[in-house]
Amino acid sequence: MFGVDFSELMVILVVALLVVGPERLPRVARTLGLLWGRAQRYVNGVKADIAREMSIEEFHQLQQKMNQEVLRVEQAANQITQTLNQQVQQVNSAVAQSAPQVVVQQDQPGLPPAEQKKFPID
């Protein structure tokens, strides 16, 4: 983070020893260490929160993209289904129009032709 060399650190320690004094220097160093640790934990917590928020935002964007893709696939499937249904209907009507009708005779001999039934061949 900061570029502090060994020589600069020694100068800082000598100045701290002169300003604080040898009796209170260990207590001040301990307090500074505790404050430094708290500051690091706070910064790490903020970094983790920011990373979590970014991942949540990325997840929402991915979810929106997936929903759009699902809608596109559903629309394509519906169009294909409609096209296939229309083609099946056309084929069925063409078959129904071109199919010859067969006269099926009843099991009872001697019925007049008016009572005989006509069935299309499927």
C-alpha positions, 0 to 999 in steps of 0.5 A: 500500500505505502512504500515504506523502506526499512530506513524510513521505518527506523526513522519513524521508530526513533521519532516515536521513541523521542516523542512518546517516551520509552515508558509509553512506547509499548502501550502506544505500539500495541494500541496502534497495532489494534487500531491497524487490525480493526482498520484492515478488518473494516476495509476487508469487510467493505471489499467483501460487501462490494464484491457481494453486491457486484456478484448479485448484480451480475447474477441479476443480469445473467437471470435477465439474459436467461429469461430473454433467451427462454422467451425467444425459444418459446416463441420459436417453438410456438411458431414451429408448432403453428407451422406444423399444425397448419401443414398437418391440417393441409395434408389431412384435408388433401388426403380427405379430398383425394381418398376414394370412398369404399362401399362396405356391405352389411353382414345381412345379404339382400339389403338395398344399396341405400342402407349400405354405408360408405367409409373413406379409406384412411 
